[in-house]
Amino acid sequence: MHLEAAAPADAATIAELIRTSKAAAMPWLAVVHTPEEDLGWVTSVLLVQHDVAVVRHDDLLVGVLATSPGWVDQLYVLTDHQGRGVGRALLDRAKAASSGDLQLWTFAGNARARAFYERAGFVAEEETDGSTNEERAPDVRYRWRAGS
């Protein structure tokens, strides 16, 4: 397992990893963008406006983390590689790079992600009905307090 900064050449793989990970973990979640739109977003927004790291295993990109100050904006791990420390390594990177608390949103129905974040010390602070996210699915805002 090798954790490194993402490169522009990783854009297509990152877009596909996020798309397939969402579909596997949350088959009930509305798909609101085309693969082409996802790639455009990764290329022009995610890789430009966020600190993005990836995990490779045998040259296969298996995990991605995108952060901005105080936030974990994206964290996805391929289903076949979950439970192997990939997500934990990415989350530990976010914590180590943070100058304070970290927050993140996850969908309320994603029980596996919620349990993962709670084991990592994040505490649910807000729940919504989903009316403010693109998927219109209930979500939960979590916070990790530095030093906890």
Phi, psi and chi 1 to 4 in degrees:
 res  aa     phi    psi   chi1   chi2   chi3   chi4
   1 MET       -  129.2 -176.9  168.8   72.8      -
   2 HIS  -130.0  120.6 -179.7   68.9      -      -
   3 LEU  -100.4  129.7 -163.5  152.2      -      -
   4 GLU  -151.9  165.6   62.7 -170.8   32.6      -
   5 ALA   -66.0  142.2      -      -      -      -
   6 ALA   -72.2  151.5      -      -      -      -
   7 ALA  -116.4  156.6      -      -      -      -
   8 PRO   -53.1  -32.7  -28.6   36.7      -      -
   9 ALA   -66.6  -14.5      -      -      -      -
  10 ASP   -84.2   -6.2  -65.3  -38.8      -      -
  11 ALA   -52.5  -50.9      -      -      -      -
  12 ALA   -63.7  -40.1      -      -      -      -
  13 THR   -68.3  -39.7  -52.9      -      -      -
  14 ILE   -63.2  -46.0  -70.1  169.6      -      -
  15 ALA   -58.7  -44.1      -      -      -      -
  16 GLU   -68.5  -40.1 -178.6   61.3   21.2      -
  17 LEU   -60.4  -46.6 -174.8  148.7      -      -
  18 ILE   -62.3  -45.8  -68.0  172.0      -      -
  19 ARG   -62.4  -48.0 -171.2  173.6 -169.3   79.2
  20 THR   -71.9  -34.4   58.9      -      -      -
  21 SER   -66.4  -42.2  -64.8      -      -      -
  22 LYS   -61.3  -45.6  -83.7 -176.2  175.9 -180.0
  23 ALA   -62.5  -39.5      -      -      -      -
  24 ALA   -71.7  -42.0      -      -      -      -
  25 ALA   -80.8  -30.0      -      -      -      -
  26 MET  -137.7   68.3  -58.6  171.2  -73.5      -
  27 PRO   -62.1  -18.2   18.8  -28.1      -      -
  28 TRP   -82.1  -12.2   42.5  -95.7      -      -
  29 LEU   -76.4  133.9 -172.5   65.5      -      -
  30 ALA   -61.3  137.3      -      -      -      -
  31 VAL   -96.0  113.8  176.9      -      -      -
  32 VAL  -107.4   -5.1  -64.9      -      -      -
  33 HIS  -133.7  152.0  -65.2  -74.9      -      -
  34 THR   -77.8  162.6   66.1      -      -      -
  35 PRO   -56.4  -36.5  -27.4   35.9      -      -
  36 GLU   -66.0  -40.3  -66.0   77.6   18.4      -
  37 GLU   -66.0  -40.5  -70.2  169.8  -29.8      -
  38 ASP   -59.6  -44.8  -70.6  -16.9      -      -
  39 LEU   -63.5  -42.1  176.6   57.3      -      -
  40 GLY   -61.7  -40.5      -      -      -      -
  41 TRP   -66.1  -44.9  173.9   78.2      -      -
  42 VAL   -61.4  -44.9  168.4      -      -      -
  43 THR   -67.1  -46.3  -58.3      -      -      -
  44 SER   -99.2  -15.0   63.1      -      -      -
  45 VAL  -118.6  -61.6  176.6      -      -      -
  46 LEU   -58.4  -53.2 -166.2   70.7      -      -
  47 LEU   -74.0  -15.6  -69.2  174.2      -      -
  48 VAL   -95.6  -39.7  174.3      -      -      -
  49 GLN  -103.6   -1.5  -61.9  176.4    8.4      -
  50 HIS  -129.6  160.8  -62.0   81.9      -      -
  51 ASP   -88.2  116.7  179.2   25.7      -      -
  52 VAL  -118.2  129.2 -177.0      -      -      -
  53 ALA  -122.5  152.5      -      -      -      -
  54 VAL  -130.7  157.3  -64.3      -      -      -
  55 VAL  -116.6  131.2  172.3      -      -      -
  56 ARG  -114.1  144.3  -63.6 -179.2 -161.7  -77.8
  57 HIS  -133.0  116.9 -178.2  -96.6      -      -
  58 ASP    50.8   47.5  -65.2  -25.9      -      -
  59 ASP    67.8    5.9  -66.3  -34.0      -      -
  60 LEU   -99.5  127.9  174.6   67.5      -      -
  61 LEU   -75.1  117.5 -161.8  146.7      -      -
  62 VAL  -116.0  -11.8  -61.2      -      -      -
  63 GLY  -153.0  152.2      -      -      -      -
  64 VAL  -142.0  142.4   62.8      -      -      -
  65 LEU  -133.2  131.3  165.4   75.7      -      -
  66 ALA  -125.5  129.2      -      -      -      -
  67 THR  -128.0  159.1   59.2      -      -      -
  68 SER  -138.8  166.3   57.0      -      -      -
  69 PRO   -51.5  118.3  -30.3   38.3      -      -
  70 GLY    82.3    0.8      -      -      -      -
  71 TRP  -134.8  142.7  -73.1   89.9      -      -
  72 VAL   -97.9  107.5  172.0      -      -      -
  73 ASP   -87.8  -34.0  -61.0  -58.3      -      -
  74 GLN  -147.0  136.2  -53.8  -72.8  -35.0      -
  75 LEU  -149.6  111.7 -164.5  162.2      -      -
  76 TYR  -134.7  141.4  -70.2   95.9      -      -
  77 VAL  -131.8  133.8  176.2      -      -      -
  78 LEU   -54.2  139.6  -71.6  177.1      -      -
  79 THR   -52.7  -44.1  -55.3      -      -      -
  80 ASP   -65.3  -14.4  -67.6  -11.2      -      -
  81 HIS  -111.3    4.4  -68.2  -90.0      -      -
  82 GLN   -73.0  149.1  -68.4  177.2    2.9      -
  83 GLY    81.9   11.2      -      -      -      -
  84 ARG  -115.9    9.8  -61.4 -179.3 -175.3 -178.2
  85 GLY    93.4    1.2      -      -      -      -
  86 VAL   -66.7  -51.9  174.7      -      -      -
  87 GLY   -61.1  -41.0      -      -      -      -
  88 ARG   -63.1  -42.2  174.4   60.6   84.6  168.9
  89 ALA   -62.3  -41.6      -      -      -      -
  90 LEU   -66.5  -44.6  -70.2  166.9      -      -
  91 LEU   -65.8  -38.6 -156.8   50.2      -      -
  92 ASP   -61.9  -37.2  -74.1  -11.1      -      -
  93 ARG   -62.0  -44.8  177.1 -172.7  174.2  107.7
  94 ALA   -62.3  -43.0      -      -      -      -
  95 LYS   -64.0  -44.6  -72.5  177.2  176.1  179.7
  96 ALA   -64.9  -33.7      -      -      -      -
  97 ALA   -84.0  -13.1      -      -      -      -
  98 SER   -76.3  143.2  175.8      -      -      -
  99 SER   -92.2    5.2   60.3      -      -      -
 100 GLY  -176.8 -144.5      -      -      -      -
 101 ASP   -65.0  157.6  -63.4   -4.3      -      -
 102 LEU  -123.7  143.3  -76.8  174.0      -      -
 103 GLN  -124.4  161.0  -63.0 -176.9   80.1      -
 104 LEU  -160.2  159.3   60.7   84.8      -      -
 105 TRP  -112.1  142.3  -73.7   97.5      -      -
 106 THR  -141.4  158.0 -166.6      -      -      -
 107 PHE   -74.3  138.2  -69.4  104.9      -      -
 108 ALA   -57.8  -33.6      -      -      -      -
 109 GLY   -80.8   -3.5      -      -      -      -
 110 ASN   -91.0   76.9 -169.4  -12.4      -      -
 111 ALA   -59.4  -38.0      -      -      -      -
 112 ARG   -65.9  -42.7 -172.3  168.5 -175.0  177.7
 113 ALA   -65.7  -42.8      -      -      -      -
 114 ARG   -60.3  -43.8  -66.3 -175.7   69.1  176.6
 115 ALA   -64.7  -40.0      -      -      -      -
 116 PHE   -59.7  -49.9  168.2   74.3      -      -
 117 TYR   -65.6  -38.5  -67.5  126.1      -      -
 118 GLU   -66.0  -39.2  -70.5  168.2    7.7      -
 119 ARG   -63.2  -28.5  -76.4 -169.1  -51.6  -86.0
 120 ALA   -86.9    6.7      -      -      -      -
 121 GLY    95.4    5.8      -      -      -      -
 122 PHE   -81.2  144.5  -76.7   77.8      -      -
 123 VAL  -122.0  133.4  175.5      -      -      -
 124 ALA   -67.2  130.5      -      -      -      -
 125 GLU  -120.2  -20.4  -69.7 -163.5  -24.1      -
 126 GLU  -153.8  138.8  176.0 -175.5    6.2      -
 127 GLU  -123.1  141.3  -65.6 -170.0   30.4      -
 128 THR  -124.4  168.7   79.6      -      -      -
 129 ASP   -86.9   -0.1   63.1    2.6      -      -
 130 GLY    88.5    1.1      -      -      -      -
 131 SER   -67.1  -14.1   61.1      -      -      -
 132 THR  -105.0    1.0   60.0      -      -      -
 133 ASN  -107.7  159.8   63.9   50.9      -      -
 134 GLU   -61.7  -33.7  -70.3 -177.6  -50.2      -
 135 GLU   -81.7  -13.3  -64.3   84.1   -4.3      -
 136 ARG    58.9   38.9  -59.3  -68.9 -174.4 -115.4
 137 ALA  -115.4  137.9      -      -      -      -
 138 PRO   -53.1  140.2  -27.0   36.0      -      -
 139 ASP  -137.3  169.9   53.3    3.7      -      -
 140 VAL  -133.1  132.4 -178.0      -      -      -
 141 ARG   -96.5  126.5 -177.4  176.8   51.8   81.4
 142 TYR  -109.4  153.5  -80.7   87.7      -      -
 143 ARG  -134.3  136.9  179.7 -174.4  -59.4  -91.0
 144 TRP  -110.9  128.7  170.1   78.6      -      -
 145 ARG   -96.2  123.5  -59.9 -150.2  179.9  -92.3
 146 ALA   -56.6  136.3      -      -      -      -
 147 GLY    86.9   -0.5      -      -      -      -
 148 SER   -88.4      -   62.3      -      -      -
